[in-house]
């Protein structure tokens, strides 16, 4: 069954806009788990514009489901943070400095040696690894060569084209998932998945292990409430009829 990991970066963005600790990312993480979320994701960036490095240490103390830390491993500070906290999973994302959000997957062929060394280091520490990739079979084959446990499919292109032609939008992701399954790579997915497009994605991607959702989920929560929203997302990935 596909698991829901809630990305709480937007909670940290709201907190940081005013200073202090309101809303508390720790309390929100605990509540998301209580409401049924099966994991918590954070994506600290060097400028700490949302999740702060201190938050990761605080969250590590309270998360009881699955802790997923995303980020760019080219930053030594990020690698040190992950190794110090030993989350259940680290997701390696090739963020450009100054980028508003993640906007592309790894070139796993060009960066093979770099990723191999990092992944070996994380796995030695008992941390499951995932690589953020585009829905490109070549990049998925390249990911396999790095030794990673999983890939995370970058789903913005799917979400962007869902209402134009959902069959066409999902097509390359089905091919990518088939390749990952063929070579025994676990599959995660994330970026712009929402209540509108999540169920169709989950129904068409074989062996989808985990989705990481933040922005859309928090936006929905403003209108629907956090508890109700988490449970609505869970219904989508569990294919529960409303």
VOFIVEX-97448 format. One record per residue (C-alpha): x, y, z; residue number from 1. Coordinates in nm, 2 decimals. Layout:
! residues N
{px X&py Y&pz Z&n NUM} .
...
! end
This chain:
! residues 242
{px 0.00&py 0.00&pz 0.00&n 1} .
{px 0.12&py 0.35&pz -0.08&n 2} .
{px 0.22&py 0.56&pz 0.22&n 3} .
{px 0.15&py 0.93&pz 0.27&n 4} .
{px 0.44&py 1.14&pz 0.40&n 5} .
{px 0.34&py 1.50&pz 0.48&n 6} .
{px 0.59&py 1.77&pz 0.39&n 7} .
{px 0.57&py 2.04&pz 0.66&n 8} .
{px 0.80&py 2.30&pz 0.50&n 9} .
{px 0.50&py 2.54&pz 0.45&n 10} .
{px 0.43&py 2.53&pz 0.82&n 11} .
{px 0.79&py 2.65&pz 0.88&n 12} .
{px 0.74&py 2.92&pz 0.61&n 13} .
{px 0.44&py 3.06&pz 0.80&n 14} .
{px 0.63&py 3.04&pz 1.13&n 15} .
{px 0.93&py 3.22&pz 0.99&n 16} .
{px 0.73&py 3.50&pz 0.85&n 17} .
{px 0.65&py 3.62&pz 1.20&n 18} .
{px 0.93&py 3.48&pz 1.41&n 19} .
{px 0.88&py 3.28&pz 1.73&n 20} .
{px 0.74&py 2.93&pz 1.71&n 21} .
{px 0.38&py 2.97&pz 1.60&n 22} .
{px 0.28&py 2.75&pz 1.43&n 23} .
{px 0.51&py 2.49&pz 1.58&n 24} .
{px 0.65&py 2.24&pz 1.32&n 25} .
{px 0.69&py 1.99&pz 1.60&n 26} .
{px 0.33&py 2.01&pz 1.71&n 27} .
{px 0.21&py 1.99&pz 1.34&n 28} .
{px 0.42&py 1.68&pz 1.28&n 29} .
{px 0.28&py 1.51&pz 1.58&n 30} .
{px -0.07&py 1.61&pz 1.48&n 31} .
{px -0.02&py 1.49&pz 1.12&n 32} .
{px 0.08&py 1.15&pz 1.26&n 33} .
{px -0.21&py 1.14&pz 1.49&n 34} .
{px -0.44&py 1.22&pz 1.20&n 35} .
{px -0.31&py 0.92&pz 1.01&n 36} .
{px 0.00&py 1.04&pz 0.81&n 37} .
{px 0.25&py 0.76&pz 0.77&n 38} .
{px 0.55&py 0.98&pz 0.75&n 39} .
{px 0.69&py 1.33&pz 0.78&n 40} .
{px 0.91&py 1.50&pz 0.52&n 41} .
{px 1.13&py 1.81&pz 0.56&n 42} .
{px 1.34&py 1.97&pz 0.30&n 43} .
{px 1.60&py 2.21&pz 0.47&n 44} .
{px 1.78&py 2.45&pz 0.24&n 45} .
{px 2.10&py 2.64&pz 0.30&n 46} .
{px 1.92&py 2.97&pz 0.36&n 47} .
{px 1.68&py 2.81&pz 0.61&n 48} .
{px 1.39&py 3.00&pz 0.46&n 49} .
{px 1.15&py 2.74&pz 0.59&n 50} .
{px 1.27&py 2.43&pz 0.77&n 51} .
{px 1.57&py 2.52&pz 0.99&n 52} .
{px 1.85&py 2.28&pz 1.07&n 53} .
{px 1.75&py 2.30&pz 1.44&n 54} .
{px 1.40&py 2.18&pz 1.34&n 55} .
{px 1.54&py 1.85&pz 1.21&n 56} .
{px 1.70&py 1.77&pz 1.55&n 57} .
{px 1.37&py 1.86&pz 1.73&n 58} .
{px 1.16&py 1.65&pz 1.49&n 59} .
{px 1.38&py 1.35&pz 1.52&n 60} .
{px 1.29&py 1.34&pz 1.89&n 61} .
{px 0.92&py 1.31&pz 1.83&n 62} .
{px 0.84&py 1.15&pz 1.50&n 63} .
{px 0.71&py 0.79&pz 1.55&n 64} .
{px 0.63&py 0.70&pz 1.19&n 65} .
{px 0.88&py 0.76&pz 0.91&n 66} .
{px 1.12&py 1.05&pz 0.89&n 67} .
{px 1.23&py 1.16&pz 0.54&n 68} .
{px 1.49&py 1.44&pz 0.50&n 69} .
{px 1.52&py 1.58&pz 0.15&n 70} .
{px 1.79&py 1.81&pz 0.02&n 71} .
{px 2.09&py 1.87&pz -0.20&n 72} .
{px 2.39&py 1.66&pz -0.08&n 73} .
{px 2.64&py 1.89&pz -0.25&n 74} .
{px 2.61&py 2.09&pz 0.07&n 75} .
{px 2.84&py 1.94&pz 0.33&n 76} .
{px 2.62&py 2.08&pz 0.60&n 77} .
{px 2.32&py 1.88&pz 0.47&n 78} .
{px 2.52&py 1.55&pz 0.47&n 79} .
{px 2.63&py 1.62&pz 0.82&n 80} .
{px 2.27&py 1.69&pz 0.93&n 81} .
{px 2.14&py 1.37&pz 0.78&n 82} .
{px 2.42&py 1.15&pz 0.94&n 83} .
{px 2.37&py 1.31&pz 1.27&n 84} .
{px 1.99&py 1.24&pz 1.28&n 85} .
{px 1.98&py 0.91&pz 1.09&n 86} .
{px 1.63&py 0.94&pz 0.94&n 87} .
{px 1.45&py 0.65&pz 0.80&n 88} .
{px 1.51&py 0.79&pz 0.45&n 89} .
{px 1.71&py 1.06&pz 0.28&n 90} .
{px 1.59&py 1.18&pz -0.05&n 91} .
{px 1.87&py 1.34&pz -0.27&n 92} .
{px 1.74&py 1.64&pz -0.47&n 93} .
{px 1.96&py 1.85&pz -0.71&n 94} .
{px 1.83&py 2.19&pz -0.59&n 95} .
{px 1.99&py 2.49&pz -0.76&n 96} .
{px 2.09&py 2.76&pz -0.51&n 97} .
{px 1.81&py 3.02&pz -0.50&n 98} .
{px 1.55&py 2.80&pz -0.66&n 99} .
{px 1.20&py 2.86&pz -0.52&n 100} .
{px 1.13&py 2.49&pz -0.53&n 101} .
{px 1.27&py 2.17&pz -0.68&n 102} .
{px 1.23&py 2.18&pz -1.06&n 103} .
{px 1.43&py 1.88&pz -1.21&n 104} .
{px 1.56&py 1.54&pz -1.13&n 105} .
{px 1.92&py 1.42&pz -1.12&n 106} .
{px 2.12&py 1.34&pz -1.43&n 107} .
{px 2.21&py 1.01&pz -1.27&n 108} .
{px 2.46&py 0.92&pz -1.55&n 109} .
{px 2.66&py 1.24&pz -1.52&n 110} .
{px 2.66&py 1.23&pz -1.14&n 111} .
{px 2.70&py 0.86&pz -1.10&n 112} .
{px 3.03&py 0.86&pz -0.90&n 113} .
{px 2.91&py 1.15&pz -0.68&n 114} .
{px 2.59&py 0.98&pz -0.59&n 115} .
{px 2.75&py 0.64&pz -0.54&n 116} .
{px 2.98&py 0.77&pz -0.28&n 117} .
{px 2.71&py 0.95&pz -0.09&n 118} .
{px 2.46&py 0.66&pz -0.11&n 119} .
{px 2.72&py 0.42&pz 0.03&n 120} .
{px 2.79&py 0.66&pz 0.31&n 121} .
{px 2.42&py 0.69&pz 0.40&n 122} .
{px 2.35&py 0.32&pz 0.37&n 123} .
{px 2.64&py 0.24&pz 0.59&n 124} .
{px 2.47&py 0.46&pz 0.86&n 125} .
{px 2.15&py 0.25&pz 0.81&n 126} .
{px 1.96&py 0.52&pz 0.62&n 127} .
{px 1.74&py 0.42&pz 0.32&n 128} .
{px 1.82&py 0.63&pz 0.01&n 129} .
{px 1.60&py 0.77&pz -0.26&n 130} .
{px 1.70&py 0.98&pz -0.57&n 131} .
{px 1.48&py 1.25&pz -0.72&n 132} .
{px 1.45&py 1.17&pz -1.09&n 133} .
{px 1.25&py 1.27&pz -1.40&n 134} .
{px 1.03&py 1.01&pz -1.56&n 135} .
{px 1.31&py 0.90&pz -1.79&n 136} .
{px 1.41&py 0.53&pz -1.81&n 137} .
{px 1.77&py 0.62&pz -1.88&n 138} .
{px 1.79&py 0.82&pz -1.56&n 139} .
{px 1.62&py 0.54&pz -1.37&n 140} .
{px 1.87&py 0.29&pz -1.51&n 141} .
{px 2.14&py 0.53&pz -1.40&n 142} .
{px 1.99&py 0.55&pz -1.06&n 143} .
{px 2.02&py 0.17&pz -1.03&n 144} .
{px 2.39&py 0.20&pz -1.09&n 145} .
{px 2.43&py 0.44&pz -0.80&n 146} .
{px 2.31&py 0.17&pz -0.56&n 147} .
{px 2.01&py 0.37&pz -0.43&n 148} .
{px 1.72&py 0.19&pz -0.27&n 149} .
{px 1.45&py 0.40&pz -0.43&n 150} .
{px 1.38&py 0.67&pz -0.67&n 151} .
{px 1.13&py 0.96&pz -0.63&n 152} .
{px 0.95&py 1.05&pz -0.95&n 153} .
{px 0.93&py 1.42&pz -1.01&n 154} .
{px 0.56&py 1.47&pz -1.08&n 155} .
{px 0.52&py 1.83&pz -1.17&n 156} .
{px 0.49&py 1.76&pz -1.54&n 157} .
{px 0.21&py 1.51&pz -1.47&n 158} .
{px 0.03&py 1.76&pz -1.25&n 159} .
{px 0.07&py 2.04&pz -1.50&n 160} .
{px -0.09&py 1.83&pz -1.78&n 161} .
{px -0.34&py 1.63&pz -1.58&n 162} .
{px -0.65&py 1.84&pz -1.68&n 163} .
{px -0.54&py 1.88&pz -2.04&n 164} .
{px -0.51&py 1.50&pz -2.10&n 165} .
{px -0.46&py 1.28&pz -1.80&n 166} .
{px -0.39&py 0.97&pz -2.01&n 167} .
{px -0.11&py 1.14&pz -2.19&n 168} .
{px 0.01&py 1.31&pz -1.87&n 169} .
{px 0.06&py 0.97&pz -1.69&n 170} .
{px 0.20&py 0.78&pz -1.99&n 171} .
{px 0.57&py 0.85&pz -1.93&n 172} .
{px 0.54&py 0.79&pz -1.56&n 173} .
{px 0.39&py 0.44&pz -1.63&n 174} .
{px 0.69&py 0.36&pz -1.85&n 175} .
{px 0.93&py 0.49&pz -1.59&n 176} .
{px 0.76&py 0.29&pz -1.32&n 177} .
{px 0.77&py -0.02&pz -1.53&n 178} .
{px 1.15&py 0.03&pz -1.57&n 179} .
{px 1.20&py 0.08&pz -1.20&n 180} .
{px 1.00&py -0.23&pz -1.12&n 181} .
{px 1.19&py -0.43&pz -1.38&n 182} .
{px 1.53&py -0.35&pz -1.21&n 183} .
{px 1.40&py -0.37&pz -0.85&n 184} .
{px 1.41&py -0.01&pz -0.75&n 185} .
{px 1.15&py 0.11&pz -0.50&n 186} .
{px 0.92&py 0.40&pz -0.62&n 187} .
{px 0.83&py 0.71&pz -0.44&n 188} .
{px 0.67&py 1.02&pz -0.60&n 189} .
{px 0.63&py 1.39&pz -0.52&n 190} .
{px 0.57&py 1.74&pz -0.64&n 191} .
{px 0.24&py 1.91&pz -0.71&n 192} .
{px 0.04&py 1.59&pz -0.63&n 193} .
{px -0.30&py 1.70&pz -0.50&n 194} .
{px -0.66&py 1.59&pz -0.42&n 195} .
{px -0.73&py 1.64&pz -0.79&n 196} .
{px -0.47&py 1.42&pz -0.94&n 197} .
{px -0.34&py 1.18&pz -0.67&n 198} .
{px -0.58&py 0.89&pz -0.70&n 199} .
{px -0.54&py 0.86&pz -1.08&n 200} .
{px -0.16&py 0.86&pz -1.04&n 201} .
{px -0.16&py 0.60&pz -0.76&n 202} .
{px -0.40&py 0.37&pz -0.96&n 203} .
{px -0.17&py 0.38&pz -1.26&n 204} .
{px 0.18&py 0.35&pz -1.11&n 205} .
{px 0.25&py -0.01&pz -1.01&n 206} .
{px 0.41&py -0.07&pz -0.67&n 207} .
{px 0.41&py 0.30&pz -0.57&n 208} .
{px 0.55&py 0.29&pz -0.21&n 209} .
{px 0.52&py 0.65&pz -0.10&n 210} .
{px 0.40&py 1.00&pz -0.19&n 211} .
{px 0.54&py 1.31&pz -0.03&n 212} .
{px 0.30&py 1.60&pz -0.04&n 213} .
{px 0.33&py 1.94&pz 0.12&n 214} .
{px 0.21&py 2.25&pz -0.07&n 215} .
{px -0.12&py 2.13&pz -0.20&n 216} .
{px -0.20&py 1.96&pz 0.13&n 217} .
{px -0.14&py 2.26&pz 0.34&n 218} .
{px -0.33&py 2.48&pz 0.10&n 219} .
{px -0.63&py 2.24&pz 0.13&n 220} .
{px -0.59&py 2.25&pz 0.51&n 221} .
{px -0.66&py 2.62&pz 0.52&n 222} .
{px -1.01&py 2.55&pz 0.40&n 223} .
{px -1.08&py 2.20&pz 0.52&n 224} .
{px -0.88&py 2.17&pz 0.84&n 225} .
{px -0.56&py 1.97&pz 0.88&n 226} .
{px -0.71&py 1.66&pz 1.03&n 227} .
{px -0.98&py 1.63&pz 0.76&n 228} .
{px -0.73&py 1.71&pz 0.48&n 229} .
{px -0.48&py 1.44&pz 0.59&n 230} .
{px -0.76&py 1.19&pz 0.60&n 231} .
{px -0.89&py 1.30&pz 0.25&n 232} .
{px -0.54&py 1.24&pz 0.11&n 233} .
{px -0.52&py 0.90&pz 0.27&n 234} .
{px -0.86&py 0.81&pz 0.11&n 235} .
{px -0.72&py 0.90&pz -0.23&n 236} .
{px -0.42&py 0.68&pz -0.20&n 237} .
{px -0.61&py 0.39&pz -0.04&n 238} .
{px -0.88&py 0.43&pz -0.32&n 239} .
{px -1.16&py 0.47&pz -0.07&n 240} .
{px -1.50&py 0.57&pz -0.21&n 241} .
{px -1.64&py 0.89&pz -0.06&n 242} .
! end
